[in-house]
Amino acid sequence: MDEYHRAITVAEEMFFSECDTDNVPVIAVFTKFDALSAVALGELRTTPGLTRKDIFERTPERVEEIFANANIWGRLCETRHPPKSYIRLAKMNIDEADCGPLLECTTGALGDEALQMLLISTQHTNLELCITYAVKKVALGYIKRASQGSMQVSKDQCILMQKEIAKWFPHTG
């Protein structure tokens, strides 16, 4: 997105217009999102009356505005076969780059619980993601049913819930 006005190439637009991605959880990954910071800083530096502190405080908000005004996600959603989701990544050029958000976005885009479990089972070190999906997929369902009165909380139900939660932690035990 160095040239954020042309953030979507013709080839990418053709891909989402011509390739049927309905059964494949395609995610649009914006890897140069942090490049917009330089653009935002440049714009804010020319704004009269802003202090250095003001400029740095307003930069993240301006980056969001630039991204929104470029309508990149909106343009992709208007294609015949739009991506299921998108993620904006920054600082991916460093060795300790955090890929957790990409993994979470990918897991969410899969939709199918079995596929989500398969992906999570390959992540030996991502305990946070295991917890997140165990809560989303199992615990919240039990809580909802119990609060609606459609389920009695018994010892057997608790054991069943524990077993279902344990499925999201395949590398324990």
N, C-alpha and C positions, 0 to 999 in steps of 0.2 A: 504494500500500500504506500510505497514511496510516492507514487503518483496516484493518490487516492481517487482522483476523478476517473481513472481507468482501472479500478481495482478488480474488475471482472473482465477477463479476456474473452475474445470472441470464441475461442475453443471451449472455455468453461460454459459460456452461455449455450453453445451448441450441445455440449454434453447434457446439460439439464433440460434442453428442449427436445433432444432426439433419443437419448438413452433412457429406457424404462428402468427407473430406480425404485419403483414402488415396493419391491420385495427385498430391497437392500437398504440398510440404514446408512445412507450417505450423509456425512456431516461436512458442512462447509467450515474449513479451518482458516481463520485469518491470522497468519503467523507474524505479520508485520504491523500489528496493531500499535505497538509502541512507537513506530515511526511517525504516527500522527502527533505525538507529543512535541516533536520539533516544529511541526506546522503550527500547532496551537500556541507554543511559546513565541514563535515568530509573530503571529497575529496579535497576541496579547502585549508584546513589547511595544507595539506601535499604538496601543490604546493610551491616550493621554490620562494622566492622573493616577495610574496604577503603580504601586510600589513593587519592588522585587518580590516581597512576601505575597502581595496580592496576586501577582502573575503566577507564582508557583502554586498558590492555593486554588486558583481558577483553572489551571491547566487541565486537570482530569475532567472537569465539567465541559470544557471547551472541546476536548478530545471526543467525548460522547456526542456533542453536538455535531462535530465534523462527520463522525461516523454515521449518525442518524441522517444528516443532510445529504450524504453521498448515496443514501438509500440502497446500499449494497444488498442487505438482507431482503429488503422489499422487492428488488429486481429479481433476486434468485427465487423468491416465493411465487413470482408471477410466471415462472417458466412452466412448461408442461409437466416436468417431473422434478419438482423442487427437492432440495435436501430435507432430511427429517429434522435437522437441528443445525445450529452453528455455535462456534466457540471462538473467542478472541484470545489469542495467546500473545504474551509479551516476554521479552528476555529469554527466548528459547535458545539463544546462542551461547548460553553459559552452561558449564558442566553440571551444575546443581539445579538445572531448570526443573520446575515443578510440573510434572505431567499429570498430576492428580485430577485437575479440572477436565483435561481431555479424556481421561479414563472414565470419569463420572458422566460426562456428556455422551460418550460412546455407549456406556452401559444403559443410560436412559433411552437412547435412540433405538436400542435393540428391541425394546418392547416386550418380547417374549421372555417370560421368567426363566425358562430353561437355558436360553442363550445368555441371559444376564448372569445366571449362576456359573455357566461355563467360563465366561470371561473373568468373572471375579475369582474363580478357582485358580486361574493362572497367575493371579496377583498375590504372591506369597507375602509381600510386605505391606499391602494396603489394608490394614485393619480398619481404618476409618471408613473405607468404601464398603467393607463387609458389614460393619455396624449400620451404616446408612441404609443399605438395602434390606437388611434383616428387619430394621424398624419399619421402613416403608412398606415392605411386602408382607410382613407377618404381624408384627406387634400392633401396628395401627389398625389392621383388619380385625384383630381380636378385640381391641379397645372399642372400636366402632360398634361391633356386634353386641358387645356386653352393654354399652351405653344405650343401645336401642332396645335392649331387653330380649333380643332374639337369641341370646346364648347365656346359659348359666355358667358361671365361673366355678368349675369343680377341679378337684385334684387331677382327674383324667384330662381335662381341657388344658390345664397348666403343663402337664407332661407333653401333650401333643404340641402345644405352642413351643415348648423348649426344643423339641425334636425338629420342628419346622425352622426355627431360628438357627439351630446348629447346622442345617444344610448350607447356610451362607458362610460357614467357617470351615471349609473342607480341610484345611491344613492344621487343625488343632487336634489334640488328643492322641 
